[in-house]
Amino acid sequence: MRTVVVGAGPVGLFCAMSLARQGDDVTVVDRDPGPAVEGSWRRRGVMQFEHPHYFRHLVRLALQDRLPDVWEQLLAAGGTPANFDGAPEFLSGLQCRRATFEGVLWRAAAREPGLHQRAGLVNGLTSSDGRVSGVTVDGATVEADRVICATGRGSSLGDNLRAPGSESACGVSYVARMYRAAPGAPWPTWALSGRVYNGYQAILFPHDDRTLSALIILPSHDSALALLRSDAAFDVAASMIPQLGPWTDPAQYVPITDPMTGGRLTNGYRGQLDDTGRVSLPGVHFVGDAVCTTNPAAGRGVSLGLQQAQALLSMLDQADQRDTAQQFDQWCQQNVKPWYEDHLLWDAELLRRYAGQDIDVQGPLSSDVLCSAAESDPSLLPAAGPVLGMMTTPDSLATIDEHVRGMLRRGWRPTYAEGPTRDALVEQIAPAAAALAALA
């Protein structure tokens, strides 16, 4: 079977290497030529390539299942298994920079027998006798019996084959900065740490090679907090936030990047079928961000992508690829779309919390609120725990919905972490940003 995988991100390379090991003749096409010989890599078109990441246990399980040697290579490259405080061992994931993660996968793919990597722009799909027959790359045809589109949300490849999807802005942006720990500096013992403060959110990400990232999430419209994009303002804010301050102390943690911004974040979902509910071109399958994107602050993206890949790979042995696409679309509806729908609620609620507004007790509740209630009422943990660990979808929380509404009616609310408010941050970072601008 000749397979073309379009997109050499984590999901695309996972599919490509897995299929090559099953005997397919696989070609991976990406417009990025890959790492330079000396190891440098900017990764064209991937905004989040140098931004904070933590890879959940679902990523570990997928790699250990189909690419166990690649998992070992990630550990050899410095990736560190880690878990959340109090979580069961099977939920342990991987502390690793995205650049390290993709670099290991890219080099493993380059060594994989039966897998060919090609740099170029895929212009479109080709067909013959009502089925896909390949792709055009910079005007030249690459023949294939099936095509897997792991292109991400920004690609228009195959747009005419699928009904329009749903996409909306998350309403938040983020600013992050990466640091390297000095010799002898303390190191976190947990997977990552995130807190919601009054008006913003902060997360600390330990990575490989004694690097870590401090991230601050803010409403996209907050022009005052947008000053965090300057070195001086970010350093001041990080030093004030209890969760970040000890890990960004310049005496022990040296900045190795400028503040990096993440914007235009969206929640989106798009299926495999056309607007009549049919498969337009058998042999074409969309996976990863081409199906679903969610607010990256929850760290679900690569996990959802590899879950999709695992499901699709298990279905591809069917002789009729029209049936495969129908089956995969149904699987995504049941196992992926609920995360997208949950994020629409989650992000809207988070923005209301940032603004100091109350929760709408009568309206639908997101998994964030429902799971937060388990911190006050441990009897809810059997329902909340599997969702927090992405072992079941957020719609399973319907079993505790009325219980949490009762808590809300009695006055319970998710609390803010102790630390400076948004206004307190603005008061301190504005002079720092102004002083830096005056020197420019």
C-alpha positions, 0 to 999 in steps of 0.5 A: 500500500502506497501512503502519503502523509501530508504534514510532518508534525507529531501526529503525521510522523506517528502515522507514517512510522506506524504504517511503514512498520506495517509494510506500507511504502510511505512518503511524508511531505512537509514544507519544512526541510527539517533540522539542519545538520548541526541541529538548529531548527526553526520549524516553519509555520509552527508557532508553538514549536518553542513554546511550553509543552507537557506531554500527557500519559496518552502520548506516552502510551501511544508511543510505547504501543506502536513506536517503543524505540522512539519512546526510548530515544526521547528519554535518551534525549533528555525527556523525563517521565513525570506525574502530578502530585497524588496522581496514579502512576499510570498517568505519568507523562513526559516533560520535554520541549516541543523542539526536542520531541519533534527532533527525535521523531523527525530523526527516527523517521529519517532512519525508518525503512520504507519511509521517505521524507520530502520537502515541498508544498502540497498543492492538491489531491489527485484522483482516479476512478472516484478514489484518491490517487496521490498528491501534487507537490510543487506541481509534481505528482506523488502517487498514492493509494491513500492520503492522510492529511495531518496538516493542521488547522491552517491548511486548505488541503481537501477543503472541497471534500468536507463540510465546513467546520466550526471554529471560534476564538478562544478569547485568550492569549499567552506570553511565555519565557524559557529558562535554564537552571543553573548548576545546583538550582532546585528542580521541580518534582511534579509534572507541571503547575497551573493556577487561576489568579484574579484576572489571569492564569499562570503555568510553570512547565519543567522540560528536558535539559534543565530548562523550564518555561513560565507562562502567563495567560491573559484575555486577548483584549487586555492591552495592559497585560500585553506589556508582558511581551517586553523582557522587563515587564515579564520579569517583574510579573513572574517575580510577583506570581508565587507560582513562578517567582521561585523558578524565574529567580535570575540568580538560579534560572537564566532566561534563554529566550525573550518572552514569546507570544501565542495568539489567534488561538481557536477552538475548532472541529471539522469532520471527514464528510461532505455537507451531504454526510458522505465521503467525497473522495475515498482514501483521504483521511484527516487527522490531528489539528485538521479535525480538532483544535482546543485552547492549548492552555489545557494541554490536550492537543497532541494527546487528542491528535495521537488518540485520533491516529491510534483509532485511524490506524486500527481502522485502515486495514479495511478494504473499503476506505469509504467505510473507514472514513465513515467509521473514523468520522463517527469515532471522532464525533464520540471521542474528540468533539466532546473536548471541543464542545467543552472548551467552548464552555471552559474558555467562556467561563474562564473569561468571565472569571478573569473579569470577576463575573459570576458563574451562570448556575442555570447555563451549561457547566464546563469540565473546569467548574465540574472538576474544580468542585471535586477539590471541595467535595472528594466524593466527586473524584470518581467522576472528575478524575477520569476526565482530568486524566483524559480517560473519558470525555467531558460529557461523562460529567453529566452524572455530577452536574446537578450535585455541583449546581447544588453546591453553586446554589449554596454559595460554592465557587472556584477560588482564585489562587493567592497572588497578585491581581491583574490590576496589581500586575499592571501597576508594576509592569507598566513602569518597567515597560515604559523604562525599557521603551525609553531606552530603546 
